[in-house]
Amino acid sequence: MEISQSGFLQVNLQNKSESVFIESDDQIEKIVKALSSRTRRKILHYIQEEPMDVSSIASNLNMTEANISAQIKKLEEADLITCDYTSGAHGVRKLSKLKFHKLTIKF
């Protein structure tokens, strides 16, 4: 994270070209609340390279799938990730991926 003199906060989630510029106070609050959780930040870290399903994330973080699902829902509500559904060996898998890789917030 980097705060510039012009009142911008930049969060580089990964060095890729997709980015978004946020100015809405409501959206800033949602994002800041989502990023305030260490678990949610770890989820963002795990899904940087490729989409992951809930059970894989839960296994990596040694947490329950129910907890990870709740955390993913908060990241979706903050518009930081997107989720797709695909068929798996035992039903439907929910795959989470970053929505963008660079976030700029203007204060």
Secondary structure, DSSP 8 states (H G I E B T S, - for coil): -EE-TTSEEEEESSSSS-EEEE--HHHHHHHHHHHT-HHHHHHHHHTSSS-EEHHHHHHHHT--HHHHHHHHHHHHHTTSEEEEEEEETTEEEEEEEES-SEEEEE-
